[in-house]
Amino acid sequence: MSTSVKKVQFSPFKERLYVIIGSIPMMTVLSISFGLIYQDYALNKFSLLGKSWHLSNVEKTSYDDEIPCIESEYLVLRNKFPSCAPKKCFRYFTDFLITEKEGKILLNMAEKGWLQGDNTDSANFLSIEKGTIKSGNSITKLKENLFSNEELLTYKSVKQSILNHVKTKFGVENLYLTNENQFTKFTNNNPKAELSKYWKRKIDMNEHQWQQYSVILFLNDFMADFYGSREVFKNINSSMILTIQPKLARVLIYSPGSENEHFFERLEYGNSYALKMPLTCDQNIKSN
């Protein structure tokens, strides 16, 4: 007994429609995968429908951007320090100034220092110049002769290299290091003090009027060592944001005014380490 098979035929329009419908699940999977892969890349500057998005298709090793200043904030400063004050407002980072070896030496110094006192706050600060650890409202003195000569020489060399680079890069003179440098350790612990909320927006110039250039040297890696703690800058009169991904030995430099209002994302896991180096034009604030 023979069986006949009837072939079903579709119009060209229906064939195309079924192909499109069948491809939707695969397109959805690919889109989600693309978003997950790229949402945590180093930089983003993308806005859609009034929302800011953390997307970039390139892992950058340097970044240099001039942004509009709030001129009234810099008028007095430029008159007082004409050879030193920022001539423009900017955000800039480089991975080619400090070596990973130098970064690891500084990280080891910080970790050695943290062992000397409480560092269980959400934000903890260690000062080599002052010999102190600050966690919440408590301050602990560091032991004397805690650091080796190699560590101290590396610390001094790194600071000087960054200072010289800022002078050359931005064409300024009479710029100085200060004694206000701080190693920072951010955690996902609950804050013990209001100042420990590193995820709150801030403007550096409002906190320290003597600070003319802001510098951060990152000492460990986003994703590999922790998740969160990216530095986020909001652009004035724009929904777009810029997110800086921490990376060992990456140096971030930016002007300290309202144009660079920023915060750090709250950590989900791990600890992030960095060295904050405020630079000044004021000889009364410079380090000895």
Secondary structure, DSSP 8 states (H G I E B T S, - for coil): -----------HHHHHHHHHHHHHHHHHHHHHHHHHHHTTSS---EEETTEEE---SS--SEEEEEE---HHHHHHHHHH-TTTS-SSEEEEEESSSS-HHHHHHHHHHHHHHHTTS---SSEEEEETTTTEEEETTEEEE--TT-S-HHHHHHHHHHHHHHHHHHHHHHT--S-B-BS--EEEEE-SS--SSGGG-TTS-B-HHHH-TT--EEEEEE-S-BTTTEE---EEEE-TTSS-EEEE---TT-EEEE--SGGG-EEE---SEE-EEEEEEEEBS-TTTB--
